[in-house]
Structure formats: C-alpha cells, structure tokens
Amino acid sequence: MPMDGLTLGFIARELQETLQEGRIEKVTQPEKDMLVLLIRSQGKNHKLLLSAAPSFARAHLTGASYQNPQDAPMFCMLMRKHLQGGRLTRIEQLGGDRVLRLVIENKDELGDTAPRELYLELMGRHSNLTLVMNGRIVDAIRHVSGDMSRVRQALPGLPFVLPPEQDKLDPARMEEEQLFSRLSVLSGPLDKALGASIRGLSPVAAREVAFRATGMSRTDMEGLKLDELAKVIVSFFQRLPSMGPPTAQLCEDQLITDVLPFPYFSLNTQLQKPFSSLSTALDAFYFGRDRRDRMAQKSASLKRLIKTHMERDEKKLALQEEELTASAKMEEYRIAGELLTAQSYLVPRGAEKVQLPNFYDEKGGMMEIELDVALTPAQNAQKYFKRYRKARSAQELAKGQKEKTLKELEILEQALFDLEECETEQDLSDVRKALEDAGLVRAPAGKKKPRQQESVPLRFLSPDGTEIIVGKNSAQNDRLTGSARGNETWLHAKDMPGSHVIIRSENVAPETLMMALKLAAWYSKGKGVSVPVDYTLRKHVKKPGGAPAGFVIYTHQKTVIISATEGEIAAMKRG
C-alpha cells in the first residue's frame, strides 16, 4: 500500500502529538534511503523512521531494530551535525498532499539558534528526504541533477522548491461550493471523480469516501444530488482528525495486506484488526516487506552467481552421465579380449569378425566380435583389453566427478534457499562465506573486510514457553546443531534444503513438537506444502569429517508429513 495523503495526515497528527518539543538524541542511517531519529519526548524514547525508498516511502514511529553500517554515510554525518541535540518543534503535512515537514530548532557553530526544515516527499520513485536552511538545500538523501529533472533539482546549495501543487482541493480547507463546482463538470464513477478532485486520495481511500457519502463504494455520478453530496463529503473530511482507531486489513491467513487510518466500511470489517496507533500498524505492515525487498536487491548478484554455477554443474552432470553410459560397454571389451585369447585357434586369418562360444553366457550362446584384419588374434585381444582399461578408468573418473558435482549442486541449492531466508547483512555474509569455504565463490580481492558480528537464528516460544530455534543458513545450522544438547530434539525437512530446528527441552509436549514440525516444514524448500520432516534426538545427528557447513547424517529418525501456512508462522510467538 502506498502511503497516500489521507494516511499521512493521520501520521502527521500522531507524530505531532507524540514528538512535539522532543529532543533529537541520535541520528542513524541504516539504509541509503532511510533515516532513523531517536527522540526523547514526554519522558520516553521514540524512534522516528523516515524512508524515501521508492517502493516503501513512509514515516512512522518504529519499534524495530535496524542494523547500521560500521561507517556512517556522509549524509548521516551531516544530519547528525544539524539535527542531533535539536528540538523538534513542528510536524505537519503540507496541503493534504504526500509531503511531510519537520521543523527542528538547533544551535549553529556560533551558538545561535536557527530552524532547520526536514522535508519528506512520499512520491514513489521520486521520493526524497531533504534538509533545508534559510530556503536552501543543505543536502538531500537522493541527489537530483539537471540531467535527471528539468523541473526540480535536489543538490546542496540550490534553493528548495516544493513539488508542484496538483490542481486539486486541499481536503482540510475545501468548501462545499468548491467541491460542488469540481464534481459538476465530471462524470463516471464517483470514486474516480473524488480522486481527480481531492488531494491525497488513493483509489482505496476514494472508494471509502464514496461509500461513506452514498452507501456504495462504486456508484455513478449520474442522478446524484451533487450539492448534498458535497456537503456530506466536506463534513466527513472535517471529522477526520477524530476518527479511528487505526486498523490493519487482513487476508484469510490473518496476514496484513493493508493499513487503514480508521475502519473502512467499504471493505470487509470482519478482516480488520484494530491497532493502538497508526505507527504500530505501519511498522507491522512494512518491516518484513521492506527487509525482504532490500535483501533481495543486496543478494541479487550472489543469487545470479549461484544460478550460473548451478547451470554449469547441471551441464557437467549431463556429460558425466554420458561418460558413465559409454563406459557400460567395458565388460564387453574384457570378455571379447578373453574369448580371443582363449580361442584364438578358432579365428580365421584375415576375418573382419568372428562368432566365438561365450563361456560367460549361462545359456551357452555365441558372441560376435569385430576384428582388425591387419592384426593377429592375440593383437586384437590386446586391443580389446586396452579399450577395457581405458573405459574402466573413464568410469572411475566419471563416478568421482559426478559425486563432486552432486555435492556442489547440494551446496548451491542450500545456498539458494539460505538467500531467501536472509534478514540482515550478517546473514548474507554467512551465505557468501559458506560458498567461499566450499571453493565455489572467490573471496573479494583487495582490502580485507572487518569481521562482522555473528548472525543469530530465529527464536520462537511454544505455548508452554519452550524455546524453539531455527537456523536461517548453513553457518547458523552448523552452530545451532553443534551447540545443542544430546537429548534435545533436532528436526529437518527430509531430502531438501532447509533449516535445522532445535527444541530446547528434553521433555517435549505434543503441541511444542507440532509447532517445531511446522517451522521445519515452512523454513524449507517445500515452504510448508506437505513437507516430510524428520526428527530425532540431537545425539543421533553427526557431521562427517570434512563436510561443508550444515551438512549432517542422522539415525533413529521419525518422519511426519506436515503442512504450514504463512499465517500460522506469523502468529507464532517470537522469542
């Protein structure tokens, strides 16, 4: 859901009420297009997230933790200089559109107090976050040069110009006559006319306004009493600040599909879940989506590399299978050589082929043998023995190469699965390191990267409080299984890439086991669709010497076919 002007108005009022006169204690920049401000207000610490990401531009308070780069970007350093220690005096939406302005009072180098203005524009791929002083741009999180836009540039030192105003009515200031005049010249569906007349309305919001005014979300303008309609709609917008509570629109699996500033009667109210604040709802909606989108971008090059390796290995495997098929004739070469050696007296001089009794055939049949007319029977026998030795060597080599190729494919398939489960830079680093250790990916040349903090697995709590831990990649699987106690239960999807799951208890309740089985099924290549899951005690799980990270063998297992949905996993309590 894009954050439309209607939703932004609610957020602006919520932030103004919570953060006004708050002190900015800390500024961080976890992503290239995201700023997080730690603000002390009304005796509490709050984290304000400002994102100019093209797909997830937004502003709200957040309880999520974001991993910051080891070296702060230059934009972050500049924001710390201008914002840290300052007072947030005002937060407002401009003209009912998707622009948020924050006014911060802070001291300059001479000790004089001067206002800074931070503008967040939520405009899809044109989204930006810009710091302004005295009408000029100090810096923008996304620079826009003259080559990129002739209308508005965003470069340090240039005058700051607001986005061009839409030829629409400001919902906070419009009057009945203005709206009546606009609607009078339009035709077609009412929701389309409202979207074309009033700023900040997404199609979903426009349908809700139409429903509130007429009782139908999709109705035609023809036949409507536009003067009465305009009066109802203006009254609705005047009541907006008092409306609530914020809700999340759910799907049948109870996953959040949309966030609404108040209940939308035009949608299924049975699938709307109220939240204590709009920020809480937006945080729940955006966090996982934003994280997955960013990790997909960051892992794209490694994913392409893995798929390239897999394609090469699959081609090699096909060639190795051909070699093994060709070497299947080696026994025929050996028998031909032995028959020629033992029965050379039956071979006529100058014959191109010969039929000899095959004493290896239980039925006593004959074997036809091709001959080189230039060679004696003994020489022909040696030629067949030579072919036999060559075919045997080729078979042994092909077997070894095939085993190596299959092992590589297994490692690559696991890495491809691990990439989908990455949540942090540390997780991504684990996947790359596993491939480097296996010799499938080269370590980057040049300056050695500083050692990153060890990534952590997922933690869940069962209904009885038992901890269940799920590895997100091979490295975590290795550490998780290696540190588990002997009588703890170990689970893994059978014969497919997946996570190692450990139940941190020696006495496992049935509901705890079922929860762990669903986790093992979901965090596997099978993604919870009728997945066979093996489980056994940790003491029966062994890692062979020299095996790559996460690869184990196990015994005494039981297998259960289990299914799990995204909604079930989302509802599980995280530890």
N, C-alpha and C positions, 0 to 999 in steps of 0.2 A: 504494500500500500504506500503510495507516495504521500508525504505529509502535506495535505492541502492547507489553504489559508484558514479554513474553519477550525481545523485541529490545531494549527499553530497559534490561533488566537487564544484557545484554552490553555495551551502550554505557556504562552507569554504571561497570562494572568496567574497561573500556578507558580511559575518561577518568580514573578514579581512579589507574590505574597510570601514565598519561602526564603528568597535570597536577598531581598532589598536591604541595602546597607550592610550586606555581608562583606567580610574581608577576604580577598583572594590570597590564600596561603601558599598555593603551589600550582604550577603550570606544567603539564606534561603533554607530549605529542606521541601517542602510541603508534599512530599510522600517519602516512604522509598527508592525509586529508582530514585528520581528526585532532581535536584539541580537548583536553580534559582539565577543568579548573576545579581545584579543591577550595571550597569556600566555607568559611566559618560564619555562620549566621544563626541568631537566636539560640546560642549556646550549643549548637550542633555542627558537625562537619557534613558537608554535602559535596557530591561530585557532579559537576555540570558537564555533560558531554555535548560538544558542538562538532557535527560532522558535515563535511562538504563532499562526501562520497557521491558519485553520480547516481548510483542505484539506491543508496541508503542515507541520503541527506536528511538530517534531523537535529533536534535539540531537545534534551530532557535530562532529568537527574538520573543517575545510574548507580546501581549497587554492584555492578560487575567489576572485576579486576582485569586490567589490560596490561599486557607485557610491554614495557617501554624499551626502546633501543638503548644499547650501552652508551652511545654518544648521542646527546640531544641534537636534533636538527637545528640549523641556523634559525629557522622561523620560530622554533620553540624558545631558543635563547633570547630572541628579540621580544617575544611575548612575555617572557619572564622579566625582562628589563622594564617593560612598560606596564605590565599588569600586576605582577607579584607585589603584595603589600597594599594594593589599591582597594578602594571601596566601590562596590557595585551599587550605584545609586538608582539606576532605572533599567528595566527590561520591557520592551514594547514591540508589538507588531506594527508595521507601517502600512497604513491604508488598506487593511484587510487582505493584503497580498502575502506571498511567501517570503517575506523579509523580516528578520528579527534584528533589533538594535539593542545593544547593551552599552550603557554609559558607565565608565569607570573613572573615578576621581583618584589621581595618584600624583605624587611629587616628581618633579623633573630633577635634572642634575644640579640645579641651583637651589633646590629645596622649595620651589614654588609649586603650588597645587594646580594641576591642569587636567581638564577632562580628556579622556580617550573614548572613542566610539568603536565598538566592535560590531561589524555587520555580517550576519549570516544570511546568505541567499540560498534558498532551497529550490533550485531551478533545474533539477535533473543533471544533465551533463554540463550545464553552465553554473552549477552550484559553486559557491566560493565563500571564503571567510576572510574579511578584510579589516585591518586595524587602521583607523583614521585619526589624525590630529590636525586641528585647525583647517579642516576641509581638504587635507591632502593625505594620500595613501602612505602610511608608514611601511606596510608590507601586506601581501595577500598570500594565502596558503596555496593558491593556484595563480601563477602569473599569466596574464593575457596580453599579448603584444598586438601591435597594429596589424601584423600579418594574420593574426588569428581572428581579430574582430575590428571592423572599422567603426562600430558604434560605441563600444566601451572597452577601454584598456584597463588593466589592473597591474600597474607597475609602481614600485616605490617612487615617491616624489610627484606623481601625477595628481591632479585634482580628482577627488572622489565624486562620481556621478551615480546616483541611484538608478536602478533599472527603469527603462521607460514605463510609464504608467499605462496599464491596459485601459481601453475605452469601456470601462465597466464601472458600476456603482460600488462605493465603499459600503459594505454591509452595516458598519457601525454608524454611518452618518446619512444613509439614504432616506429619502422621504417617500411617502405614498405616491405623490404626484410624479416623482422621477421614475419610480418603478412602473407605474401605470403607463407612462409615456413610452418606456422601453418595450414593455410587453405588447403594447397596442400595434406595433409595426412588425411583430414576429408571428410566425405560425408554426404548426407542427407540435411535437410533444412538449409539454410544459417543462419537464426537467431539462430538456435541451435549451429552451428559452431562458430558463433561470441561470444555467451555466454560462450562457452568452451575455447575460445582463449583470450578474453579480460577481465580484472578485472572489477568488479563493475557493470556489466550489468545485470539488472533484465530481465526476459523474455519480458516484455513490451518494455523496452529500446532497447533490442536486435532486436526486430521486427521493431522498428523505424529506427535504423541504417541500417537494411537490406532494408527498404523502401527507405531511402534516397539514398542508393547506387544503387538500381536496379529498383525502382518504384513499387516494390511489397513487402509486409511485410512477405509473406510466399512464398519462391521460393526455388527450389532445387539447390544444388551446381553444379550438373552435367550440363555441357555446358557453365558455366560461365567462362569468361576470368579473371582468378584469379589475374594476375599481375595488370591489370587495376583496378580491384575491390579493391585490397589492396591499391592502390594509392588514390582512391576516399575516402575510409574509413579513412585512415590516415589523409587526408586533412580535412575531416569532424571533426575529433577529435581535430585537431589543431585550428579550428574555434570555438570550443565550448565556450570558455570564452566570446565571443562577441555575442552569440546567446541569444534570448529572444523574447518576455517577458515571465516570468513565467505564467503558466495558470493552471486552475482547470478544470478537466474533469467532466462534469455534466451528470446526468441522465435526463430522460424526466420530472421529477418533480423538476428539477433545483437544486437538492442536489449534493454536491461534492462527487464524487466517487474515484477520484484520483488527485494527484498533479504532474504537469509536469514542469521541469525547463525551457522549451520552447515549443512552439506549436508542437504537434506530428501529422504529416501529415498522419500517418498510422491509426489514429483514426478519429472519426467524428469531424471535426474542427468547425462545427456549434454548438456543445455542449461543446466548450472550452471557458472558461471565463478568460480574462487576469487579472492579479493582479499587483499591484505596486511593489511588492517584493515577493521573494520566501518564506520568513518568514511569510508574511501576509497570503499567500495561505496555508502554512502548519499549521499555527495557526487556520485558519478557518476549515481545514480538521480534525485535530487531537483533538481539545479541547473537543468537545462533545463526541467523541468516547472514548477518554481516560477517561473522567469523568464517563461515563456510565459504562465502564468496571471496573473501580476501585470501584464504588459504588455497583456494582453487587457482587464483591468479599467481600466487607465490610458488605453487608446486607445479605449475603448467610445464615449465622447461624440463623438470625432472621427470614428470609423467611422460612427456614425449620421448625422453631418453630411454626410459624403461620400456615403452612400447616398441621403440626401434630395436632394442636388444631382444625383445621377445619375438619380433618378426624374424630377425636373423637366426635366432635359435630354432624357431619352427622350420625355417628353410633347411638349416643344418640337420635337424632331426629327420626330415623327409629324405635327404641324401643318405644319411646313415642307415635308414630303414632300407633303402635301395641296395646299399652295400651288403647289408645282412641277408637280403633276399638273394642277391647274386652269389653270395658265399655258401648258400644252401647246397650248391652242386658239388661242394668239395668232397663229400663222401663218394660221389660217383667217380671223381678223379682218382681217389685212392683205390677203389675197388677195380677200376679199369687197369690201373698200374699193376695191382697184384695178380689179376687174371692174366695179363700179358706176360708177367714174369713166370707164373706157374705153368702156363700153357702156350709158351712161345712156339712149340713144335707144331701147333695147330694153325699157325698164321702163315698163309701162302705168301711167297715172295711178291712184292710189288702190289699187294692188295690195298685198296683205298679204305676198306672197312672189313670187319670180321665179326662173326657171331661166335661167342665162346660160352660154354656152360658156366653159369654163375653159381658157384658153390656157397655164396652168401644168401641166395634165394631159397627159402624154406620149401618152395614149391618146385625147385629144380629147374627154373626157367633159364633162358638164354639172355645174354647181354650183348647188344650191338655196340662195337667200339670203333670210332673214327680213327684212321691211321694216316701218318705222313709217309707217302710212298718212298721218300728219299731216305727214311730211317729204318734201321733194323727193328725187330720186335722188342729187343732189350732197350734200344734207344727211345722207342715210342713209350715203353713203360716208364722210363726215367722222366720223359716229358710230362706224363700224367702225374707222377709223384711231385714234380716241380710245381705244377698247377695246384695240386692239393696243398702243398706247404704255403704257397702264396695266398690261396683262398682262406686257409686257416689263420694266417697272420692278419689278413684283412678283417676277418670276422672278430678276432680278439680285439683289434684296434677299434673297429666299429662299435663293439659292445662297450668298451671303455669310454669312447667318445659319446655314445648315446647316454650312458649313465651320467656323465658330466653335464651334458646338455639338459637332461631331465631335471637334474639338481638345480642348474641355473634357472630353468623355467619356474621351478618351485619357489626359488628365492625371489624371482622377479614378480611372480603372481602375488606373493605375500607382500612385497614392497608396494605393489599397485593397490592392494587392499589397504595397507597401512596409510598410504597417502590420503585416502578418502576419510580416514579417522583422525587426521592431524587437526589439532586445535590451536597449537602455538608454534612459534619458530623453533622451540626446543624439540617438539615432536617431529617437525620437518627435518631438523638436523639429525635426529636419531635414524630416520629412514635413510638419509643420504649416507650416514656413517656405516650402516649395515651393508649397503651396496659397495661402499669403498672397501670395507673389510673383506668382502667376498670377491674383490678384484673386478667387479662389474662396472664400477664408475671410478674415474680418476679423481683424486683429491684436487681441489682448485690450486693452481700454481700461484706463486708469489708469497705475500706476507701471510704467516700463519694466523688463523683466526683465534681470538681469545676463547678459552674454554667456556662453554655455556653452562648454565645451571642445569642440573639433571632434570629431565622431564618427569612428570608424575602421571600415574594411571588414573582411570576413573574410579570413583568410590561411591558405593551405594549402601543404603541401610535397609535390611529386610524388616518386615512388620515387628519382629521380636528384637530388633536392634542389632542383629548380627551384621558385621561388615562384609561386603562382597566387593572384591577389587577386580577391575577389568583392564588388561593391558591394551594400549592403543597401537602398539607397533612391536616389531621383533625385539628391539632392545628392552622395552618395558616388559614384554613377555618373559625374556631371559631373567631379568632382575626379579620379577614377581614370583616366578616359579622357583628360582634359586633361593629365595628368602622364605618361602612358605614352610610351615612345619609338616612333619611326616604324616600326621593324621588329619590334616586339613583336606578338604575336598577340592579337587582340581577338575576343571571342565574345559572342553574344546570342541568346536564343530568337527565332525568326522570327515576326513579326506578332503578338506578345503581350507583355503586361507581363512584365518580368524584369530580372535583374541584368546589368550589364556585367561581363564576366570578362576579366582580362588575364593572359597568361602572360609572366612577367618574364624572357624569354630570346629571343634571335634565332635560336637553333638548338633547335628543339622536337622532343624524342623522341616516338615514336608513343604510348608509354604516358602521357606527360605531356599530349599533346593529348587522348587519350581521357578522362583524369581531368578536364580542363578542360571537355570537352563534357558530361560527366555533371554537373558543377557547374552549368553554364549551364542544363541541362535541369531540374535539381532546383530551382534558385533562379529559377523562372519560374512563371507562372500554370498551366502544364501539369504542374507538380510531378513531372516525371520520367517521365510516361507517353507514350511515343512522341512526343517533342517534336522538331520541326525546329529545328536550331541552326545559325545562320550563323556563319562565322568568316572573318576576313580580317586583313591587316596593319593596324596602327593608323593608318598614313599614309593609308589609303583611307577613314578614318572622319572625317566632317566634321560640325560643328554649325552649322546655318543661323543667320544673324543673327536675333536676337530670339526664338529658340526657347526653350521652357522648359527647366529643368534636366533633364538626362538624355536629351533628345531629339536624335537624330543621323540622318544619312543616310550610306550607305556603298556601296562598289562592290567589284568583284573578289572577291566572297564565294563560298565553297563552302558547301553545305548538307548536313547529316547528320541523319538521323532517329535519335534516341538516347533510351534509357530509363535511369532510375536509381532505386534504392530508397533508403529512409531508412537501411537498414543499411549500404549501400555508402558513403553520405555520412558516416555516423557513424564508419566505420572509417578514413576518410581522415585523414592526419596534419595537425594544425593547426599553423600556423607561429607 
